[in-house]
Amino acid sequence: MSSSTCLASPLLAHGGRPSPSSKARPFLASQLNAARLSASASTSAGASSPRPLLPAPRASGGEQDDRVQELRVPSSWLTPAEAAQESEWLRETLHKWLDDEYCPEPANVDISNTAARSYYESLTAKESDLGEILLKMVGDLQKLSYQESFHGAFSAANAAVRLISQRMESSSDE
């Protein structure tokens, strides 16, 4: 099946709209970037508080809780052995997700390898903040060519970080 057939068939099947079974959901990189920029501004003003990424749940009386929840990978993933294991997991999982979500194509190998390498470098540098990991991954993925692909650097990095956050959630449930 050609790449154009893979793209056209779900669109034609639903009157030009993406398939309702599509699993793609944006990760909101722009909000992460905005949080990073506002945190940079407060840090340069002398504040040393952690970067806020997500609003905390509402307080019991329905009032907004002023605390924020950060998205950080578990500290156990920051060791070289765990970083290697987690980055290999991401390489395999992202490659499968790209093949399933779009179409199997050679670019998926390059994308998943680059994302995994970037993730490994972040973890071994003791970077646990998912927003920072996302931004580094976007930068690394932007070095690839997407001319023969359905993806781009931002969509691939968002998918990778979403998979990582799902893994974090499932590992915390165990």
ZAMARGU-4260 file (C-alpha; in steps of 0.2 Angstrom, whole numbers, plus 5000, padded with zeros to 4 digits):
<rodrens>
0) 5000/5000/5000 | 5007/5017/4995 | 5009/5032/5007 | 4996/5041/4998 | 4984/5027/4999
5) 4987/5026/5018 | 4983/5044/5020 | 4968/5045/5007 | 4959/5030/5013 | 4954/5036/5030
10) 4950/5053/5024 | 4939/5047/5010 | 4930/5034/5021 | 4924/5048/5032 | 4919/5062/5019
15) 4936/5071/5020 | 4937/5071/5039 | 4950/5061/5049 | 4944/5044/5055 | 4934/5044/5072
20) 4946/5030/5078 | 4961/5041/5076 | 4971/5041/5092 | 4981/5057/5088 | 4978/5070/5102
25) 4989/5086/5104 | 5000/5087/5119 | 5000/5106/5120 | 5018/5110/5118 | 5013/5128/5116
30) 5007/5128/5134 | 5023/5120/5140 | 5033/5132/5131 | 5023/5147/5138 | 5026/5139/5155
35) 5045/5138/5152 | 5045/5156/5146 | 5036/5163/5161 | 5047/5152/5173 | 5062/5159/5164
40) 5056/5177/5167 | 5053/5173/5186 | 5070/5164/5188 | 5079/5179/5180 | 5069/5190/5193
45) 5077/5180/5207 | 5064/5167/5210 | 5070/5149/5211 | 5053/5140/5212 | 5050/5125/5200
50) 5042/5127/5183 | 5023/5126/5184 | 5016/5115/5170 | 4999/5110/5175 | 4986/5118/5186
55) 4983/5108/5202 | 4966/5101/5205 | 4952/5112/5212 | 4951/5113/5231 | 4937/5103/5240
60) 4926/5119/5241 | 4927/5121/5222 | 4940/5135/5224 | 4956/5135/5212 | 4971/5128/5221
65) 4986/5139/5218 | 4998/5125/5218 | 5004/5117/5202 | 5008/5100/5197 | 5024/5096/5188
70) 5027/5082/5175 | 5043/5074/5179 | 5050/5057/5175 | 5053/5046/5190 | 5071/5049/5197
75) 5075/5030/5196 | 5074/5033/5177 | 5089/5045/5178 | 5102/5031/5180 | 5112/5025/5165
80) 5104/5008/5165 | 5086/5014/5167 | 5089/5028/5154 | 5095/5015/5142 | 5080/5004/5145
85) 5067/5018/5145 | 5074/5025/5129 | 5074/5008/5120 | 5056/5006/5126 | 5052/5023/5118
90) 5061/5019/5102 | 5050/5003/5100 | 5034/5011/5106 | 5035/5027/5096 | 5040/5017/5080
95) 5025/5006/5082 | 5013/5021/5086 | 5019/5030/5070 | 5017/5015/5059 | 4999/5012/5067
100) 4994/5030/5067 | 5000/5035/5050 | 5008/5022/5038 | 5024/5012/5040 | 5037/5022/5031
105) 5056/5023/5032 | 5055/5040/5041 | 5047/5032/5056 | 5064/5023/5059 | 5074/5039/5059
110) 5061/5048/5070 | 5060/5035/5083 | 5079/5033/5084 | 5081/5051/5085 | 5068/5053/5099
115) 5075/5039/5109 | 5093/5046/5108 | 5087/5063/5113 | 5077/5055/5128 | 5092/5045/5133
120) 5103/5061/5133 | 5090/5070/5143 | 5089/5056/5156 | 5108/5054/5158 | 5109/5073/5160
125) 5097/5071/5175 | 5084/5081/5166 | 5067/5075/5173 | 5055/5089/5168 | 5045/5083/5153
130) 5043/5100/5146 | 5062/5102/5145 | 5063/5084/5138 | 5050/5089/5125 | 5059/5105/5120
135) 5076/5096/5118 | 5067/5082/5108 | 5059/5095/5096 | 5076/5103/5093 | 5084/5086/5089
140) 5069/5080/5078 | 5070/5096/5068 | 5086/5091/5061 | 5078/5077/5051 | 5070/5079/5034
145) 5051/5077/5034 | 5048/5079/5015 | 5044/5061/5012 | 5034/5059/5028 | 5017/5062/5036
150) 5025/5069/5052 | 5034/5084/5058 | 5046/5087/5073 | 5032/5094/5084 | 5020/5080/5081
155) 5033/5067/5083 | 5040/5074/5099 | 5022/5077/5106 | 5018/5059/5103 | 5034/5053/5111
160) 5031/5064/5127 | 5012/5058/5127 | 5019/5040/5127 | 5031/5043/5141 | 5018/5051/5152
165) 5006/5037/5149 | 5021/5025/5154 | 5023/5036/5170 | 5005/5035/5174 | 5004/5016/5171
170) 5020/5013/5182 | 5013/5023/5196 | 4998/5013/5196 | 5008/4997/5199
</rodrens>
